[in-house]
Amino acid sequence: MIKAGIIGGSGYTGGELIRILLHHPATEIDFVFSTTRAGKKVTTAHPDLLGVTDMEFTGSVNLNVNVVFLCLGHGNSTAFLNEHQFSKETVIIDLSNDFRLHADANFNGKEFVYGLPELFKSEIENAKYIANPGCFATAIQLALLPLAKAGLLDNEVHINAVTGSTGAGVSPSATSHFSWRNNNVSWYKPFTHQHLGEINESLHSFQKDTGNLYFMPNRGNFTRGILATSYTKFEGSLEDAKKIFQEFYNDAVFTQISDEPINLKQVVNTNQCHIHLHKHEDVLLITSAIDNLLKGASGQAVQNMNLIFCLEENLGLNLKAGVF
């Protein structure tokens, strides 16, 4: 059994990891670390696990676990790893943005691999340290990477994406408060979202010169999921586009190309990314949908763990959406 540790287990991504790993046939949770809830039962933060586990949060860390997941706020993983020297044999999977960019990938001699399996599967299989992609970045990259590989992202790309309130984290804020978020939609960080850096680096690994990305993130009045619409000029036919995408994702376990228009409910509570293509005159519209906490965070982290430990890529991740 793979002994796993979770750092920052009281938040949304930590909670999702606990749920997945408790039912994962090849893992055993060794500890769940929390600075705010040490000594309290895990169910005080995640009451849906009542009757599933009697584990308690701990304030101590086992530095010799097989794998540790860092579910900390952006900028905090670096500080944590400076204070806690894990065994050289411990796989580290970080869910923050601390190590995603090329400039930040080498940390104290540890080389972090960008953990998007659809792009870097072989590198992940041979890695010890993983920088898990951002949620918006995952949805948008999966929509655009096939075109970049084909060298067809020559024109500007316009992206509009809406995310649920869990994307803002478990700590309440003015824009995640129920009375503000309910029956409401708003944009934030227009054209400057931090995920653009990792998106561009991935696209440029296939096509050095791409058109500008104009990304408009939106807050939705729901809790989970991301629906992204990306459109750009495309000279080929719709069938040409479908062939490009189907070939790119031929071996992808969790990314599916749909012939029918997609909606958010069909991927929420799963590790799936669903993609739909639509052609209008000379413009190709790519719609992509993921669960921001699963394929956009914790599910993808476990997917990376499976690859590193030579397990079936979908082990413990065959989850069903709540469509109705």
C-alpha positions as CSV (number, residue, x, y, z in Angstrom):
1,M,0.0,0.0,0.0
2,I,1.1,3.5,-0.8
3,K,1.3,5.6,2.4
4,A,0.1,9.1,1.7
5,G,0.2,12.3,3.7
6,I,-2.0,15.4,3.1
7,I,-0.8,18.8,4.1
8,G,-3.7,21.3,4.5
9,G,-6.4,18.8,4.8
10,S,-9.2,21.1,6.0
11,G,-9.8,22.9,2.8
12,Y,-11.7,21.9,-0.3
13,T,-8.9,20.3,-2.2
14,G,-7.7,18.5,0.9
15,G,-11.2,17.2,1.5
16,E,-11.4,15.9,-2.0
17,L,-8.1,14.1,-1.6
18,I,-9.3,12.5,1.6
19,R,-12.4,11.2,-0.1
20,I,-10.6,9.8,-3.1
21,L,-7.7,8.2,-1.1
22,L,-10.0,6.6,1.5
23,H,-11.5,4.6,-1.3
24,H,-8.4,4.1,-3.4
25,P,-7.5,0.4,-3.4
26,A,-3.7,1.0,-3.4
27,T,-3.4,3.8,-0.9
28,E,-3.5,4.3,2.9
29,I,-3.7,7.8,4.4
30,D,-0.9,8.0,6.9
31,F,-1.7,11.5,8.2
32,V,-3.8,14.6,7.4
33,F,-1.9,17.7,8.6
34,S,-3.7,20.9,9.6
35,T,-2.4,23.9,11.6
36,T,-6.0,25.1,12.5
37,R,-7.7,21.8,13.3
38,A,-4.9,19.5,14.9
39,G,-6.5,17.1,17.3
40,K,-10.0,17.4,15.8
41,K,-11.8,14.8,13.8
42,V,-11.6,15.1,10.0
43,T,-15.4,15.1,10.0
44,T,-15.5,18.5,11.8
45,A,-14.3,20.0,8.5
46,H,-15.8,17.4,6.1
47,P,-19.1,16.2,7.7
48,D,-19.9,14.2,4.6
49,L,-17.2,11.7,5.8
50,L,-19.2,10.9,8.9
51,G,-19.3,7.1,9.2
52,V,-16.5,6.8,6.6
53,T,-13.5,7.7,8.7
54,D,-12.6,8.4,12.4
55,M,-9.3,10.0,11.5
56,E,-8.1,13.1,13.2
57,F,-6.1,16.0,11.9
58,T,-2.6,16.1,13.2
59,G,0.0,18.9,13.8
60,S,2.9,16.6,13.1
61,V,4.3,15.3,9.8
62,N,5.7,11.9,8.8
63,L,8.7,12.8,6.6
64,N,9.0,9.3,5.2
65,V,5.6,8.7,3.6
66,N,5.6,7.4,0.0
67,V,3.7,10.4,-1.3
68,V,2.7,13.8,0.1
69,F,0.1,16.1,-1.3
70,L,0.5,19.9,-0.6
71,C,-2.9,21.5,-0.5
72,L,-1.7,24.9,0.7
73,G,-2.4,28.5,-0.4
74,H,-0.3,29.9,-3.2
75,G,3.2,30.8,-2.0
76,N,3.0,28.6,1.1
77,S,4.3,25.3,-0.4
78,T,7.8,26.9,-0.8
79,A,7.9,27.9,2.9
80,F,6.6,24.5,4.0
81,L,9.2,22.5,2.1
82,N,11.9,24.8,3.5
83,E,10.8,23.8,7.0
84,H,10.1,20.1,6.3
85,Q,12.8,18.0,4.6
86,F,11.0,14.9,3.3
87,S,12.8,11.7,2.5
88,K,14.5,11.5,-0.9
89,E,12.1,8.7,-1.7
90,T,9.0,10.7,-1.0
91,V,7.0,11.8,-4.0
92,I,5.8,15.4,-3.7
93,I,2.6,16.6,-5.5
94,D,2.0,20.3,-5.0
95,L,-1.4,21.7,-5.8
96,S,-0.4,25.4,-5.5
97,N,1.1,27.6,-8.3
98,D,4.6,27.7,-6.6
99,F,6.4,25.4,-9.1
100,R,4.3,25.4,-12.3
101,L,6.3,27.8,-14.4
102,H,9.7,26.9,-15.9
103,A,11.4,29.6,-13.9
104,D,10.2,28.1,-10.6
105,A,10.4,24.3,-11.5
106,N,13.8,23.8,-9.8
107,F,13.5,24.1,-6.0
108,N,16.4,23.2,-3.7
109,G,17.5,20.6,-6.3
110,K,14.1,19.2,-6.8
111,E,12.9,19.4,-10.4
112,F,9.1,19.7,-10.6
113,V,7.4,18.3,-13.6
114,Y,4.2,20.1,-14.8
115,G,1.5,17.5,-14.1
116,L,-0.9,17.6,-17.0
117,P,-1.0,13.9,-18.0
118,E,-2.5,14.6,-21.5
119,L,0.7,16.6,-22.3
120,F,3.5,15.2,-20.2
121,K,2.5,11.6,-19.4
122,S,5.9,10.0,-19.9
123,E,7.7,12.8,-17.9
124,I,5.2,12.3,-15.1
125,E,5.8,8.6,-15.0
126,N,9.5,9.2,-14.3
127,A,9.1,12.1,-11.9
128,K,9.4,12.5,-8.2
129,Y,8.0,16.0,-7.9
130,I,4.8,17.3,-9.5
131,A,3.5,20.8,-10.0
132,N,-0.3,20.1,-10.4
133,P,-1.9,22.4,-13.0
134,G,-4.4,25.2,-12.1
135,C,-8.1,24.6,-12.6
136,F,-8.7,27.2,-15.3
137,A,-5.4,26.2,-16.9
138,T,-6.4,22.6,-17.2
139,A,-9.8,23.4,-18.9
140,I,-8.2,25.9,-21.3
141,Q,-5.1,23.9,-22.2
142,L,-7.1,20.8,-22.9
143,A,-9.2,23.0,-25.3
144,L,-6.3,24.4,-27.1
145,L,-3.3,22.0,-27.0
146,P,-4.5,19.9,-30.1
147,L,-4.5,23.1,-32.2
148,A,-1.1,24.1,-30.9
149,K,0.4,20.7,-31.7
150,A,-1.0,21.0,-35.3
151,G,0.6,24.5,-35.5
152,L,-2.8,26.1,-36.0
153,L,-3.0,28.7,-33.2
154,D,-1.8,31.5,-35.4
155,N,-4.7,33.9,-34.6
156,E,-5.8,35.5,-31.4
157,V,-7.9,33.3,-29.1
158,H,-10.8,34.6,-27.1
159,I,-11.7,32.7,-23.9
160,N,-14.6,33.1,-21.6
161,A,-14.8,30.8,-18.6
162,V,-17.0,30.6,-15.6
163,T,-16.1,28.9,-12.3
164,G,-17.9,27.8,-9.2
165,S,-17.4,29.4,-5.8
166,T,-15.1,26.6,-4.5
167,G,-12.4,27.9,-6.8
168,A,-12.0,30.8,-4.3
169,G,-11.1,28.4,-1.5
170,V,-12.7,27.5,1.8
171,S,-12.1,30.8,3.6
172,P,-15.0,33.2,3.2
173,S,-14.6,36.4,1.2
174,A,-16.8,39.2,0.0
175,T,-17.3,37.5,-3.4
176,S,-17.9,34.0,-2.1
177,H,-20.5,35.1,0.5
178,F,-23.8,33.4,-0.3
179,S,-25.9,36.6,-0.3
180,W,-23.5,38.2,-2.9
181,R,-22.8,35.1,-5.0
182,N,-26.3,33.8,-5.3
183,N,-28.3,34.9,-8.3
184,N,-25.2,36.8,-9.4
185,V,-22.4,36.7,-12.1
186,S,-19.3,38.8,-12.3
187,W,-15.9,38.9,-14.0
188,Y,-12.5,39.2,-12.3
189,K,-8.8,39.6,-13.3
190,P,-9.7,40.3,-17.0
191,F,-6.9,39.4,-19.4
192,T,-4.4,39.1,-16.5
193,H,-5.3,35.8,-14.7
194,Q,-2.3,34.1,-13.2
195,H,-3.0,30.8,-15.0
196,L,-2.1,32.5,-18.3
197,G,1.5,31.9,-17.6
198,E,1.3,28.1,-17.4
199,I,-1.2,28.0,-20.3
200,N,1.2,29.9,-22.6
201,E,4.2,27.8,-21.6
202,S,2.4,24.6,-22.5
203,L,1.1,25.9,-25.8
204,H,4.5,27.1,-26.7
205,S,6.0,23.6,-26.1
206,F,4.2,22.8,-29.4
207,Q,4.0,26.1,-31.2
208,K,6.5,28.8,-30.4
209,D,4.5,31.7,-31.9
210,T,0.8,31.6,-31.1
211,G,-1.8,34.3,-31.3
212,N,-2.6,36.3,-28.1
213,L,-4.9,34.8,-25.6
214,Y,-7.7,37.1,-24.3
215,F,-9.0,35.3,-21.2
216,M,-12.1,36.6,-19.3
217,P,-12.6,34.6,-16.0
218,N,-16.1,34.8,-14.5
219,R,-17.5,33.9,-11.1
220,G,-20.6,31.7,-11.3
221,N,-23.5,31.4,-8.8
222,F,-22.8,27.6,-8.3
223,T,-20.3,25.8,-6.2
224,R,-18.3,23.4,-8.5
225,G,-17.1,23.2,-12.1
226,I,-15.6,25.2,-14.9
227,L,-17.2,25.7,-18.3
228,A,-14.8,27.4,-20.8
229,T,-15.6,28.6,-24.3
230,S,-12.6,29.3,-26.5
231,Y,-12.8,30.5,-30.1
232,T,-10.3,31.4,-32.9
233,K,-10.1,31.5,-36.6
234,F,-9.8,28.0,-38.3
235,E,-9.5,27.5,-42.0
236,G,-10.3,23.7,-42.0
237,S,-13.7,22.1,-41.7
238,L,-15.4,20.9,-38.5
239,E,-14.4,17.3,-39.5
240,D,-10.8,18.4,-39.8
241,A,-10.9,19.9,-36.3
242,K,-12.6,16.7,-34.9
243,K,-9.9,14.6,-36.4
244,I,-7.1,16.7,-34.8
245,F,-8.7,16.5,-31.4
246,Q,-9.6,12.8,-31.6
247,E,-6.0,11.9,-32.6
248,F,-4.5,14.1,-29.8
249,Y,-6.7,12.5,-27.2
250,N,-6.8,9.0,-28.6
251,D,-5.0,7.5,-25.5
252,A,-6.4,10.0,-22.9
253,V,-8.3,8.2,-20.2
254,F,-10.2,11.3,-18.9
255,T,-10.6,13.6,-21.9
256,Q,-13.5,12.9,-24.1
257,I,-14.7,14.6,-27.4
258,S,-18.5,14.9,-27.5
259,D,-20.5,15.0,-30.7
260,E,-23.3,16.7,-28.7
261,P,-23.1,20.1,-27.0
262,I,-21.9,19.7,-23.4
263,N,-23.0,21.1,-20.1
264,L,-21.3,21.4,-16.7
265,K,-23.3,18.8,-14.8
266,Q,-22.0,15.9,-16.9
267,V,-18.5,16.4,-15.4
268,V,-19.1,17.7,-11.9
269,N,-17.9,15.1,-9.3
270,T,-15.7,13.4,-11.9
271,N,-12.1,13.6,-13.1
272,Q,-13.3,14.0,-16.7
273,C,-12.8,16.8,-19.2
274,H,-15.5,16.9,-21.9
275,I,-14.9,18.9,-25.1
276,H,-17.2,19.9,-27.9
277,L,-16.4,21.5,-31.2
278,H,-18.5,23.9,-33.2
279,K,-17.7,25.7,-36.5
280,H,-19.3,29.0,-37.5
281,E,-18.1,30.5,-40.8
282,D,-14.3,30.7,-40.3
283,V,-14.3,30.5,-36.5
284,L,-13.9,27.3,-34.4
285,L,-15.6,27.3,-31.0
286,I,-14.1,24.8,-28.4
287,T,-16.1,24.2,-25.3
288,S,-14.5,22.4,-22.4
289,A,-15.8,21.5,-19.0
290,I,-14.2,20.1,-15.9
291,D,-14.8,19.9,-12.1
292,N,-12.4,22.5,-10.7
293,L,-11.8,20.5,-7.5
294,L,-11.2,17.1,-9.3
295,K,-9.7,17.3,-12.8
296,G,-8.8,20.9,-11.9
297,A,-7.0,19.9,-8.6
298,S,-7.3,16.8,-6.4
299,G,-8.4,14.2,-9.0
300,Q,-5.6,15.2,-11.3
301,A,-3.2,15.0,-8.4
302,V,-4.2,11.4,-7.8
303,Q,-4.1,10.7,-11.6
304,N,-0.4,11.9,-11.4
305,M,0.2,9.7,-8.4
306,N,-1.2,6.7,-10.2
307,L,1.2,7.3,-13.2
308,I,4.2,7.7,-10.9
309,F,3.6,4.5,-9.0
310,C,2.9,2.5,-12.2
311,L,-0.8,2.0,-11.4
312,E,-3.8,2.1,-13.8
313,E,-4.2,5.8,-14.6
314,N,-7.9,5.8,-13.6
315,L,-7.5,3.7,-10.4
316,G,-9.7,5.2,-7.7
317,L,-11.0,7.8,-10.1
318,N,-14.0,6.1,-11.7
319,L,-16.4,8.6,-10.3
320,K,-20.0,9.3,-11.4
321,A,-21.4,12.7,-12.2
322,G,-24.6,13.8,-10.5
323,V,-26.5,14.7,-13.7
324,F,-30.0,14.9,-12.1
